[in-house]
Amino acid sequence: MNLNQVTVPSLDLTLAIPFYEKLGLKLIMKSLPHYARFLCPEGNSTFSIHQTDRLPQGEGVHVYFECKDLDRRVTELKTKGIEFTQEPVDQNWLWREARLKDLDGNQLVLFYGGENRINPPWRINN
């Protein structure tokens, strides 16, 4: 099994699409007002947004996008007007990550985990 797509809700795709394009995702399908799909800049994973009348309550889903050049990417996105709720910081789980929210409040994390993403020192070996 391979996870290849994640979908998040949006109240207005006409606003959400340019936001995700600014992040660097490539729009590959647009079916307004209900759906849009993007190709991630690396690999074959896709990310989509779907129109909803009401957003989920609470923290909701956290979507993680790995960036080998995290600090440079954050600096670049800030010059494009993207606001971060957390600047890049080293975490005790051995990742470096920055956090932001999209226009609908979905939690986005740009991070670099490298080898520790799949093989941290505390990994369970079966």
NORRA-V979582 format. One line per field, one symbol per residue. phi: phi as a letter, one per 40 degrees, with the letter a starting at -180 (. if undefined). A space follows every 10 residues. Layout:
BEGIN
phi->???
END
This chain:
BEGIN
phi->.bcbabbbca caccccdccc ccchcbcbab bcccaabbcc cbgbcbbbbb cbcacccgcg cbbbbcbcbd ccccdccccc gcbbcacdac bccgbbabba bcccgccbbc abbfcccbbc dcdcbb
END
